[in-house]
Amino acid sequence: MKQRIYKKMAGTSAVFISSEHDTPSPVERDGLTWTDAELNMPVSRTALQWKPPIESALALEGLEEYDPPKCGDARFVNKLGIALVYIASIKGWVALTDFA
């Protein structure tokens, strides 16, 4: 399985996207990185519960107010062009990539 490296998305408290994401500077520039194992990523698609897409990753942080996420909730984020999964143990969202 390919080792994936993530960085925190700039402007969010707990949204992690691939360090190789190819849009203009969406990640914080502090140099900190995380791996799949450190972020407790699910190992298969069966653990995912798909929710309606949202427009931006910043909207993910507002969900706690009206639709609290549960571990394994996944949402496509239109402006990023990627899906993210909620990981309860880190209280954050992590970009879905490929599964082995």
N, C-alpha and C positions, 0 to 999 in steps of 0.2 A: 504494500500500500504506500502511496506517495505521502511523504511528510509535508503537511501544509503549514504555512506560517501566516499568522494573522496579526493585524495591528488594530488599535482602537480607532474608530472613525472620529474625525475631528468634530467637535461640537456636541458630542454625546457623552453620556456617562458610562454606558455599557453596551456599545454596539461594536462588534469586531468583524472586520472584513479582510479578505485576502490581502497580504502585503503586496501582491502583484496586480491588484485591481487597476485597470487601465484607464480610469477616468481622471480628470484633473484633480490632483492632491486631495483625495477624500480622507486620508489618514493623518493622525497626529504625527508630528515630526520629531518626537522625543526619542525615537529609536527602540522603544520597548516592543518586543514581539512575544507571541504566544503560539503554542502548538495545539494540534487537535486534542492530545492527551491532557494538556493543562486546562483546556476549556471544556473538557468532558463531552466532546462531540458524540452524538449517537453513531453507532456502527452500522445501522441499516435504516432503510426508508420506512420500515414497518413501525418505527417509534414516532412517526410524525403525524400530527393532526393539522390538516391544512385549514387555514382561516382565510377570509377575504383579503385580496391584495390591498395595499395602502400606497399612498403617493410618495412619501419620503420616510427615511429612516428616523427622522426626528419625531415622527408621529408614533413610533414604537414606544417611546418613553411616556407618552400620554395615555397609553392603554391601561396603565395601572388604575387610572381614575374610573374608567367606565367598562373595561373588558379585561380584567386582570389575566395575564398570560399564565399558562400552565406549562410544565416541562414537556417539550416535544411539540408545542404549537409552532407552526411554520407559516410564514407570510411572504408573498412576493412583494418587493419594493420597486415600484415603477421607475422612479428617478435613478435608482442604482442599477436596475436591470438584473437584479439577483434576488434570491430567496434567502431568508434568515430563519433560524430556529431558536426558540427560547430555551435556555439551559438554566433550570432553577437553581442549581448549586452555585452558579456564579451570578445569578440575578441579572443575566444579560442575554443579548441576541448575537448569534454567530452566523456568518455567511455559510450557506450550504454550498459545497463543491460537489465532487463526485464521490460515490461510494465504491469501495473495492468489491 
